[in-house]
């Protein structure tokens, strides 16, 4: 494995280590940068200079005792699971060239990465959506359920379902207000009976006692992907990685990253066909329906309230988008719960 494991953050940023990234290194400058992420992790840009060249790196430092999202998900350095010997070979093509080194302490971890920021960002054309989904399908096909059940520290389905519930936002005032408003509107839309079912669901896996699981990115969207080419898309930020249904990643991508007027069924069908191609076998319709229901249930729980709070319901496309999620959620609540 070519990812350097440092003994400290100082070691990770030592001139001896950084010289591996630039010959004839003469100067190192480090400065903080603002990010739009929800967690409390800190990002730094590192400028390496030689007499002839300049190169930029990024450093992510996460204090697990201060990051509210880490505390909410009981994170002990989950993002670093991708560097484990039994995980890294399967992920190599998705992280190769991105990561340089990392450090894991008792309450802090740090990751050093190459600057690939020019390849990160929203892609809002149908062919781009299909490229992202093709990458996601290939990624999911790499892991068998037997493999992924052995990986430690991953989020499970129940944790995802309760991951962004209202009580988790007590330390983030702005987000808390938005989510509360969304939940209030959702209660009106669903009605008291369905809302109670949805809000008080204790265990997804009791309702769906079996569904195939794989390794999940947990936050797959363009801001966490590096689009080098249509068949070469890398992934970053595995802090929410987990073991669960592939459709959780699928629906999270659709609900957070796809324009509201895009036909979701086209995307879902395309993803299924690509996944079955890469796996080499097909799901039964019963299994696929179960995967769709579990994935949609979790994605709605994680994001639907925020989606409603942010939506302009006077906009026809945005209103129809909300209706699509609500109607599918209602079907599950009425017929399965």
N, C-alpha and C positions, 0 to 999 in steps of 0.2 A: 504494500500500500504506500502510495507516494505522498500522502497527507502528513505533514509534520505535526507530531504531538509535543507541544512545548511544556516545560516544567513550571512556567510562570508566564504572566503577560509580558514581563520584562524580557524573558527569554524569547517569546514570540516576536517581539519588536526589536530584538538586538541587531546590531549592525552585522554581526556574523551571520545571522539568519537572513536578513534582508538583502545581503550581498548575493544570495542565491537568486534573487529576483532581478538584480541589475549589476552588471559588471562595472568595476571602477566606481563604485558608489562613493559620492563625496558629501552628500547632505541628506538628512531625513527631517521632514516637517510633518507634524501631526496636528490636525485641527478638527473640532467637533462640527457635525452637520445636523440639521433638523431633518426629521423623518415624519411621515404621515401615518406611521403604524400605531396600533392601539397599545402595544405593550410598552413597558418602561425601559426597554433596552436602549443603549446609547450607541450612536454610530459616529465613526471618525474617518476622515479622509487622510490618507498618508501619501505624501509626495516624496518620491525618490529622485534624486538628481545625480547625474554624473557630468563630466565635462561636455559630453555630446548629447545626452539623452535625458528624458524625463518620463517617469512612469508613476501611475496612481494605483493605490490599493485602498481597500476598505476594511475597517476593523469594527466588528460588532462586539460589544461587551454587555452582558446581561447579569445584573445582580439579582439573584433569585429571591432574595429576601425583600427587595424593594419593588420588584415588578409585580403589579397586581394580577396580571394575566397568568404569570408563572405560579403565583400563590393559588389562584383559582383552579388551576389545572394540576396542582401538585407537581410542578415541573422541577426536576433535579438535573437538568441538562439534557432534556429529551432531544433537542435539536442535534446533539452529537451522536445519536444512535446511527446516523448514516455513515459514520466512520468506523463502525464495528466490523471486525473481520468477516462476520457471516452476513453482513448487510451490504457493505461497500461494493463487492464484486457485482452484485445485481444492479446497483445504482450507478456504476462507474460512468456509463455513457451520458447520464443526466447531470453529473456534477463535475466531470472531468474538465479541467482548465479553469474552473471557477474557484475552488477552494485551495488554499495554500497551507494553512495550519490551524491548530486550535489549542486551547488550554481549558482544562476543567479543574476547578477548585472546589472547596467544600460548599461555597455559596455563590460562586461566580463562574461564568464561563466566557470565553472569548473566541471569536472566529476571524481569521484573516483571509480576505478574498481578493481576487483580481478585480479591477474596475471594469465592469461590463455594462455600466449604466446606460450606454447609448443603445443597448439592445433590449432594455426593459421598458415596458409601457403598454398601454391599451392598444389592442388591434381590433377594430370594429367592422371588419368585412367578413362575409360568409366564409371565404376561403381561409381566412386566418382562424376563425372559430374551428373549422374542420381540422386545421393543422394542430391546434392546441389539443383537440379531442383525440386526434390520432396519437399524439405523444402520450396523453394520459392513458389511453387504452394499452399502448405498448408497455408503459410503466407498470400498470396494474398486472399485466400478464406475466411479469417477471417473477412474481411471488406466489407460491402455493400457500394454501391455508396452513399446512403443516409447518412451513417455514415461519410464517409471520406470528403464529401462536407462541413461538419460542423467544421472540424478541421482547426484551424487558423495557419497561418505562413508556410504552406506547399508550395513547389514549384508547379507550374502548368505546363501544357504541353508547353506553349509558352516559359516559362523560361528555361525549359530543352533544348528546341530546340536552344536557343540562349546562353546557359549556358557557353559553352567553345568556343565561337567565337573568332576570332583573336584579336579583340579589348580588350578582357578581360585579355590578357596576357601582358599588358604593364608594369606590375610590376615584371614580372618573365622572365628575359631575356633568360635563357636557354630554357625554354618551349616555349617562343614566337618564337624563331628562328626555332625550330622543327615544330611548327604548321604552321608558314608561309611557310616553305618548303613543307609541306604536302599539303597545300591549293594550292600552285603553281602547284604541280604535279597533283592534283585533277582537276584543271581547264583544263589542257592539256588532261587528260583522258576523261572528260565529254564533252569537246568542249564548245565553248562560249555560245551557246544557252541554253543548259541544266545547265551549271554552273550558268548562270544568274538566271534561275528559282530557282535553289537550294539555291543560296546565298541571294537572295532578297525576299524569301518567308516571307510574313508578318504575316500570321496567319494559323497555322495548323488546328485550329478548324473551320475556314471558309471553308476549303477544305473538312474536315470531321466533319460535324455539330454535329454528335453524335457517341460516342463509350463509352462502360462501363468503369468506372474508379474504382480504388482501392487505398489503401495506398501503396505507393512505398518506398522501402528502398532508392533507388536513387544511390547507389554505391555498389551493391551486387556482391561480388567476394571473393575468398578465404582469402585475406588479411583482410577482414572485416567480417569473419565468424569464428566461433569456432567449429571445427569438433570433437566433443566428441565421437560420434558413428554415424553409418550410419542413424539412425533415431533420432539423438539428435544433431542438429546443431544450435548453437546460432548465434546471429547477434550483431555486434557492429557498431559504427560510423554512426549515422542516420542524419548527418549534411546536407545531400542532400535529405532528405525525402520529398515526395510530393504526390500529388493527380493526377493520370493519368492512362494510360492503363497499364495493367499488363505486356504487351509485352515489355515495355520500360526496365523494370528490366531484363526481359528474354534476350533481345538482347544485353543489356549492359554487362551482364554476359558472353554471348557467344563471343562478339567481344573483350572483354578485358582478358578473362580467360581461354578460351578453345584452345587446341592445333590446329594448322591450318589444320591438315590432318583429323580431326574428321568430320564425316558427320553431318552437322548442322540440316538437316531435321529430323534425328532420334531424336535429342535433342528437337527440336520444337514439334514434334508429341508426344513425351513422356510427355513433360510439359503440353501440352493441355489435354491429357488424365487424368493426375493426377489432374489438376486443376478442370476439369469437375467432376471428382469423388468426390473431397472434397467439391465442391459447391453443388453437388446433381442435376445438370442439365447441358445440353449441349448448346453450342453456335450454332446459325445458321452459315452456312458457310459464309454468307455475313458479319455477325458481326465479325467472326474470321478473315476473310480477311482484314477487316478494322483495327482490332487490330494489325495484322501483319504489315500492311503498316505504321501505325502511329508509332509503336514501332521501326521499322527498320529505318524510316526516322529520328527519334530523335536520335537513337543510332549512326547512321552514322554521323549526324551533330556534335555529341559530341565527336566522337573518330576516324572517318575514316581518317581525315587528319593526325593525329598522327600515325595511323596504317600504312599508306602509307609511311610516312617519316621514320619509323623504319624498314620497310620491306626490305628484301633482294630479289629483284625481279628476281635475277638469280636463286633463290631457287624455284623449281617447286611448292612445296606445298604452299609456301608463296605467290607466284604469283597467284595460283589458288584461294587462300583464298581472296585476294584482288578482283579478278574477280567476285567472288560470291557476295560480298557486292556491287560492282559497278553495276553489271547486275540487281540486285534487286532494287537498287536505281534508275537506269535508267528507269526501268519499271514504277515506281511510278511517276517519273518526266515527262515521256512521256504520261502516261495514266490518271494521276490524276491532274496534276498541269498545 
